[in-house]
Amino acid sequence: MNQDVLVSIAEVSVVLAGFSGISVVLSRRQIDQWSYTEAARMTCMIESSLMAAFFAILPVAIVNFGANDAVTWSSSSAVFAVITLYHMIHNLRRMRRAYSLDPEDRLPISARGVMAFISVVIVIILTLNAFGVIFQYSAGPYYAGLLFHLAFAGLLFMRSLTAIRDVAKG
């Protein structure tokens, strides 16, 4: 196991969550002035960043309890798959409500479809890894899940920055 890579991913995740907070400050608006969509986007972004940080540290913690690689990747992948599935369903519900309240402030349907499809693929890959099917308890599928959450948080961060720019333009 390459613990340095996992710790680096955790650090990047925490930095992204921190930048999310900075973007809130830069927006110079009170939270009670946000639209539901802006609040939902910010919440999703921070959740995804912190999930990536937590799940980057989880295998390191399991190994430090003396588990071998198979147990580490199997158990980490199982927990990661369940939480990712829950997060995906929760976010879909949250964003459906946001888009119904504010239909002009949404990602294109193609982007949302791609993100939902990738989420499902990640859950399937993590589940297969948890049971040792195809991947044989390897780190690769787990890293794919971590990078997906980082990419998702990054996408939401970029979308938030464009929303801040749009508010600044008036």
C-alpha positions as CSV (number, residue, x, y, z in Angstrom):
1,M,0.0,0.0,0.0
2,N,1.3,3.4,-0.9
3,Q,0.3,5.4,2.2
4,D,1.9,8.6,0.8
5,V,-0.5,8.7,-2.1
6,L,-3.5,8.3,0.2
7,V,-2.3,11.0,2.5
8,S,-1.7,13.3,-0.4
9,I,-5.3,12.7,-1.7
10,A,-6.6,13.5,1.8
11,E,-4.6,16.7,1.9
12,V,-5.9,17.8,-1.5
13,S,-9.4,17.0,-0.4
14,V,-9.1,19.1,2.7
15,V,-7.6,22.0,0.6
16,L,-10.5,21.8,-1.7
17,A,-13.0,21.9,1.2
18,G,-11.0,24.9,2.5
19,F,-11.2,26.7,-0.9
20,S,-15.0,26.1,-0.8
21,G,-15.1,28.1,2.4
22,I,-13.0,30.8,0.9
23,S,-15.5,31.0,-2.1
24,V,-18.3,31.5,0.4
25,V,-16.4,34.5,1.9
26,L,-15.6,35.8,-1.6
27,S,-19.2,35.8,-2.6
28,R,-19.8,38.5,0.1
29,R,-23.3,37.4,0.7
30,Q,-25.0,36.2,3.8
31,I,-25.9,32.5,3.7
32,D,-29.6,33.4,4.2
33,Q,-29.4,35.2,0.8
34,W,-28.3,32.1,-1.1
35,S,-30.7,30.3,-3.4
36,Y,-31.4,26.7,-2.5
37,T,-29.3,25.6,-5.5
38,E,-26.3,27.5,-4.3
39,A,-26.6,26.1,-0.8
40,A,-27.1,22.6,-2.2
41,R,-24.1,22.9,-4.5
42,M,-21.9,24.1,-1.7
43,T,-23.0,21.3,0.6
44,C,-22.4,18.7,-2.1
45,M,-18.9,20.1,-2.8
46,I,-17.9,20.1,0.9
47,E,-19.4,16.6,1.4
48,S,-17.5,15.2,-1.6
49,S,-14.3,16.8,-0.5
50,L,-14.5,15.5,3.1
51,M,-15.6,12.1,1.9
52,A,-12.5,11.9,-0.3
53,A,-10.4,12.9,2.7
54,F,-12.0,10.4,5.1
55,F,-11.8,7.5,2.6
56,A,-8.2,8.4,1.7
57,I,-7.3,7.9,5.4
58,L,-9.5,4.9,6.1
59,P,-7.2,2.3,4.5
60,V,-4.2,3.8,6.3
61,A,-6.0,3.4,9.6
62,I,-7.0,-0.2,8.8
63,V,-3.4,-1.2,7.9
64,N,-2.2,0.4,11.1
65,F,-4.4,-2.0,13.0
66,G,-2.4,-4.9,11.4
67,A,-4.8,-5.9,8.6
68,N,-3.3,-7.3,5.4
69,D,-3.9,-5.7,2.0
70,A,-6.8,-7.9,1.0
71,V,-8.7,-7.1,4.2
72,T,-7.8,-3.4,3.9
73,W,-9.0,-3.0,0.4
74,S,-12.0,-5.2,0.8
75,S,-13.4,-3.5,3.9
76,S,-12.5,0.0,2.7
77,S,-14.1,-0.6,-0.7
78,A,-17.3,-2.0,0.9
79,V,-17.8,1.0,3.2
80,F,-16.9,3.4,0.4
81,A,-19.4,1.8,-2.0
82,V,-22.2,2.0,0.6
83,I,-21.5,5.6,1.5
84,T,-21.0,6.6,-2.1
85,L,-24.4,5.0,-3.1
86,Y,-26.1,6.9,-0.2
87,H,-24.4,10.1,-1.2
88,M,-25.3,9.7,-4.8
89,I,-29.0,9.1,-4.0
90,H,-29.1,11.9,-1.5
91,N,-27.5,14.4,-3.9
92,L,-29.8,13.4,-6.8
93,R,-32.8,14.2,-4.5
94,R,-31.3,17.4,-3.3
95,M,-30.4,18.6,-6.8
96,R,-33.8,17.6,-8.2
97,R,-35.4,19.9,-5.6
98,A,-32.8,22.6,-6.3
99,Y,-33.5,22.5,-10.0
100,S,-37.2,22.6,-9.5
101,L,-36.9,25.7,-7.4
102,D,-34.4,27.4,-9.7
103,P,-34.6,25.9,-13.2
104,E,-32.2,28.5,-14.7
105,D,-29.3,27.6,-12.5
106,R,-28.5,24.0,-13.4
107,L,-25.9,21.9,-15.1
108,P,-26.8,20.7,-18.5
109,I,-28.7,17.4,-18.5
110,S,-25.7,15.7,-20.3
111,A,-23.3,16.7,-17.5
112,R,-25.7,15.5,-14.8
113,G,-26.3,12.2,-16.7
114,V,-22.5,11.6,-17.0
115,M,-21.9,12.3,-13.3
116,A,-24.8,10.0,-12.3
117,F,-23.5,7.3,-14.7
118,I,-19.9,7.6,-13.3
119,S,-21.3,7.4,-9.8
120,V,-23.0,4.1,-10.5
121,V,-19.9,2.7,-12.2
122,I,-17.8,3.7,-9.2
123,V,-20.2,2.0,-6.8
124,I,-20.1,-1.2,-9.0
125,I,-16.3,-1.1,-9.2
126,L,-16.0,-0.6,-5.4
127,T,-18.5,-3.4,-4.8
128,L,-16.6,-5.8,-7.1
129,N,-13.4,-4.9,-5.3
130,A,-15.0,-5.5,-1.9
131,F,-15.8,-9.0,-2.9
132,G,-12.6,-9.7,-4.8
133,V,-14.3,-10.1,-8.1
134,I,-12.3,-9.1,-11.1
135,F,-10.0,-6.7,-9.2
136,Q,-8.8,-9.1,-6.4
137,Y,-8.9,-6.5,-3.6
138,S,-6.6,-4.0,-5.3
139,A,-6.0,-0.3,-4.7
140,G,-6.9,0.8,-8.3
141,P,-10.7,0.7,-8.0
142,Y,-10.4,2.5,-4.6
143,Y,-8.2,5.2,-6.1
144,A,-10.8,5.6,-8.9
145,G,-13.5,6.3,-6.3
146,L,-11.3,8.8,-4.5
147,L,-10.5,10.6,-7.7
148,F,-14.1,10.7,-8.7
149,H,-15.1,12.4,-5.5
150,L,-12.3,14.9,-5.9
151,A,-13.3,15.6,-9.5
152,F,-17.0,15.9,-8.5
153,A,-16.0,18.4,-5.8
154,G,-13.8,20.2,-8.2
155,L,-16.6,20.5,-10.8
156,L,-18.9,21.9,-8.2
157,F,-16.2,24.3,-7.0
158,M,-15.7,25.6,-10.6
159,R,-19.5,25.9,-11.0
160,S,-19.6,27.9,-7.7
161,L,-16.9,30.2,-9.0
162,T,-18.9,30.9,-12.1
163,A,-22.0,31.6,-10.0
164,I,-20.0,34.1,-7.9
165,R,-18.8,35.8,-11.1
166,D,-22.4,36.0,-12.3
167,V,-23.5,37.6,-9.1
168,A,-20.7,40.1,-9.2
169,K,-21.6,41.1,-12.8
170,G,-25.1,41.9,-11.5
